[in-house]
């Protein structure tokens, strides 16, 4: 039987802290974002999180819940019905965004009044003259109602606008096909180009790149009058895969060793009270100026680590702990690693070989051919002071 180490005591402290947080309704938690889902104009009047918020926590496994990003409602109206063609052969999304296709480009008209143009040369334009890009091969625009607008461009063709499809995983419409207008259903297909998120009133546009359970948002376009209201970058911690890995870890580590059993008891408590520690929609305050470390609920902290094995990682620290109790690797096939709780194996950093995370934001994971990991890492680096 292995002997318990100071790390085992840390696990016990973590369990007690989580229980205390769950039993104290008035315990302080990071500030939460506003509306739980996009809604009509009344919700648009609710302010998003301040631009100074560097990191937020979001629900979702395939993609983050848009409302948890703290970037407004994306300029949409109430979500109703499904994507459909209008009498003018434009496409209207469930959130009321109208997609108009012409040889001069693709225009998105949002219920908020914002208009966004994807030009044939790959640049994005707003009416006030703001310009983003270029994205020469086209873009996929992710809207707050769950719809995506895929625009395929061909710079070598006489008509550069080649394909436009609008919809979601269950239903897509072809608004433009082979350089001409089209009114038809579209077959399911993948997308190999950049993915952008339309936030704010629809005109705050961010490139979205996932590093495992960490989503990196990098602003590529914003209206002149919104420059001070839209953050240049924002990190999004996807809570669901992290919590799922904690539950799986308990089934994976069933050794009779007392130290391991104690660690698993603490992990069970953390998983049970994850909503207190990783509250959806919360903005995480920075706790150290020289490290990328932020406060969670119940006194826990999370750090983005760039050194050590399998970096980069997210590290979870219990209150007052000097060593992380769980670490998650930030890759598409990421895993959770339990800090070694056994004193007789003090040279080992982790216990076991790691617990695989479930497939997470698969469509947003960094792609090597687009050099997106380097892009996302550079965005995170801007947060260093």
N, C-alpha and C positions, 0 to 999 in steps of 0.2 A: 504494500500500500504506500503510495507516495505521500510525502509530508506536505502540508499546506505551506504556502509562501505568503509574503506580504501582498502579492497579487490576489490571493484568495480572500484576504481580508477586504481588499478593495471591492471584490464582487459582493461580499456581504453588505458593505456600505452602500453600494449601488442599489441593491434590493430594498434596503430600508428607505433610501431616499425616494425611490419610485413609489413605494407604499405611502410614504408621507405626502407626496405630491397628490396621489389619488384621493387621499382622505382629507385634504385641505382644500376646499373649494375656493378659497381666497388666495391661494398661492400664486405668486406672480409668474406669468408666462410671457414670452415675446408677443409683440403686437400682432394682431391678426389682420388679414385683408378683409375687405368689406363683403360684398354680396357673394353668396355661395354659387350663383349661376347667373349668366347674362340675363338681363331683363330689359323692359322698355326704358323710355327716357328717364323715369324716376331713378333707376339704378345707375344710369350714366352720370347722374348728378352726384353720386357718392364718390368721394375722392379716392384714387388709388393710393397704394403705399407711397411714401415719399421717395424721391429719386435716390436719397442716401442709403436706402435699404439695399445691401449688397447681396444678401442671401434670403431666400424664402423656402418654405416647406410646402410641397404640393402632394395631393392625392394622385392616383393614377398609376397604371402599370404599362399599358400600351403607349400612352401619352399623358402628360400632366393635365390635370383639371385646369382649364383656362383661367377660371376665376381666382385660383390660388396663386397665380403669378403676380398679382398685385399691380397689374399694368392696365387697369381699366377693363371695359367690357368689349373692347375691340370694335366699337362703333355699330354694333348690331342691335336689332330690335328683338322682340320676344321670339323665341325659337318655336316655329309652328310649321307643321306639314313637312314636305320634303322638297328637294331640289327639283325645279321644273322649268320648262320653257315658257316664256311670256308670249302674248300675241305678236310682239315685234321680233320674235325668235331670239331674244336675249335669254340669259339664264338667270333665275332668281333662286337664291339659297334659302334654307329654312329660317335664317336670321334676317332675311330681307336685303341681302347684298345682291345688287344687280351686276351681272358680268356681261359687258358689251364688247363684241369682237369685230374689229375692222382691220383692213390691211395696215392702217396707221398704228395699230397696237391694241392692247386689251385694257379696257377701263373698268375698274371696280367702283361702283357707286354705293357708298355705305348709307344706312338709315341716318347716321349722325350728320350727313351732309358732306363728309370727306370723300374726295375722289382720288383714286390712285391709278396711274397709267403705267403699264409695262410696255415700253416702246420696242419696236422691232430690232433695235441695236442692243437691247439688253439693259438699258438704263431704266430706272424707276423714277417717275416724276409726280410731284404734287402741284396743285394749281398756283401755289405761292412761289414757285421756282425752285424749290428744294429738289435735289437730284441724288439718287443712290445707285450703286452698281459700278460697272456693268456686270451683268450675268449673261454672257454671250450665248450660251446654249439654252437659256431659259431658266425658269424658277418654278417651284411649287410654293404657293401661298397658303398658309394654314390660317383659317378664319376662326373666330371665337365660337361659332355655332357648330364646329366640328367638321365643316366642309373644307376641302382643299381645291385650289384652282391651279392646274398644271398648265404651264405655258411653255411650249417647245419652239425654239427658234433655230433657224438655219442661216448662218451669215453668208453662205455661198449661193443661196437661192435668190432668184429675182423677187419672190415674195418671201420675206424672211420669217413671217409668222406661219408656222407649219401646223401645229396642233394645239388645241385648247380643250381640256376636259374639266368638268366641274362635278364634285360629288364627294362620296365617302366610300368606305369599304364595301358597302352593300349596294350602292347605286351611283353610277357615273353617267354623265351626259356629254356628248361630243358637240361642242359649240363651234368648232373650227377643225377642218380635217384636210390635210394635204394642200394647205394654202388657200382653202376656200371655206365659205360659211357652211355649216352643217347643223342639221337638227336630227339627232339620232342618239340612241343609247351607245355607251362606250363599253368595251370589254375591259375587265379588270387588268391592270398592268402595274408594273413597278415604276419607280422614279429614281434616276441615277444622278440628278442634278442637285443644286443647293435647295435647302428648305428654309423658308422665311415665315415669320409669325407676324400677323397684322394686329397690333395692339393699340392701346390708347383709343382714339376715335376712328381707328382703321388705318391711319397714316403714320403711326409709330411702328416702323418695320424693323424686325430683329432677325438676324440669322440664328437658327437653332441647331446646336450640335450637342449630342449627348456623349458623355464619357461614363459608360455604365449607368449608375443611378444618379449621376450629376448632370443636369442640363445646363448648358452655357448659352446665354442669350447675348448677342452682340448687335448693338444698334447700327443699322445701315442707312436709315432714312428717318427724318422727322421734320415736321413743319417748323418754319422759323419761329412761330409764336409758341411752340411747344418744346423748344430746345431745353429749357430749364426744368421742364416737368417730366421728361422722359429720361430715365437713367441711361448712361452710355452702355452699361452692361449689367446683367443680373444673373446670379447663379440660383439654380432651383434644385433642391434636394428632394428626390422622389422617395417618399417615406415607405410606400408599400413594399418594394423589393427588399428594403433593409429589414423591415419587420418580418417579412416572410422568411428571410434567411435566419433570423433569430429563432423562429419556430422550427424550422428544419434542423437547425443546429442541435436542438434538444433531442430530436430523434436520432441524430447521428452520433452523439456522444453519450453512451449508456454504460460507460465503464464503472466498476464498483469502487474505484478510487474515491476517497472522501473529498479530496480537493476538487476533483472534477465534478462530483455530485453537487458540491456547494456552488461551484461556478454555474452549473446548469440551473440550479434553483434561482440564482440571481437573474440569469438570462430569461427564465420563464416569467419572472416578475416584470422585467423590462418589456417583454413582448406583450404581456397583459395590459400594461399601462403605457403603451407606445403613444397613444393619443395625447397623453400629458407631456411626454418628453419630446415628441415630434408633432406638434399641433399643426394640422393642415391650414395653410393660408398665413402662417406666422412669418413675420420678418425677424430674422435673427440678428441681434446686436453684436457688433465686433467687441471682443474682450481683450485683445492684445494688438497693439499697433504694429509690432514687428513680425507677427505671425498671422497666417490666415486662419483665425480661430474665432468661433462664434458661440454664443450662449443658446442653449436649448432650454426646454422646460425642466423644472424640478432640480435645477442646479447642474445639470449635465452640460457638456460642451462638445463641439465637433470641430475638427481641424482638417484642413486640406494639407496633406504632407507630400512633399516632392522628393524626399530623400528616403533611403532604405530600400528593402526588398519589395519588388512588385509595385514600385511607385508609378504614378501617383495613387494615393489612398485617402479615404475618409476615415478619420480616427475618432472613436467615441470615448470620451473621458467621463468617469464618474465624478461626483463632487469632491473636490480637494485632491483628486488622484494625480499622480505625476506620470503614470503610464496609461496608455489606452487599454480599455477592456475588450473592445472589438474593433477590428479594422476591415474596411471594405475596399477592394481593389477597383479602380475606375477604368474598366475595360468592358467591351461588349459581352465578354464571357467572365465577368467579374465574380469574385467570391468573397465570403466573409470569413475572417480568421479570428479565432478566440485566443486571447492572451493566455500564455501558459500559466496555469494556476499551481503547478507542482514545483515545490522547492528542490526535489531531487532531480529535476530536469531544468535547472536554472539557466543553462546555456541556450535553451530553445526559446525563440521569440513567441512562437505560436504552439497551440495544442492541436495536433492533427494536421490534415492536409487541406483544410478549408472547406467551406460550405458554398456550393454554387448558388448564385443568385438566379431567380427566375428570369426568363427573357424580358428585358426591360426597354421600353421606348425603342423597339427594334428599328423602326423607320428613321429614327433620328440619330442613331449611333454614328460616330465619326467614321468616315470612309477614307481609306488611304489614297485612293486615286484623286481625291479632291483636297488632300493635305489638311483635312479638317481637324485632326488631333493637334497639329501644330497651331492652327488658327485658334482653337479653343484654349490651348495652354497659354497662348499669348494674351488672350482676353483675361484669363484668370490672373496672369502676371501683372496686369494693369491695376489690380486691387492692392498690390504691395505698396507700402508707404515708405 
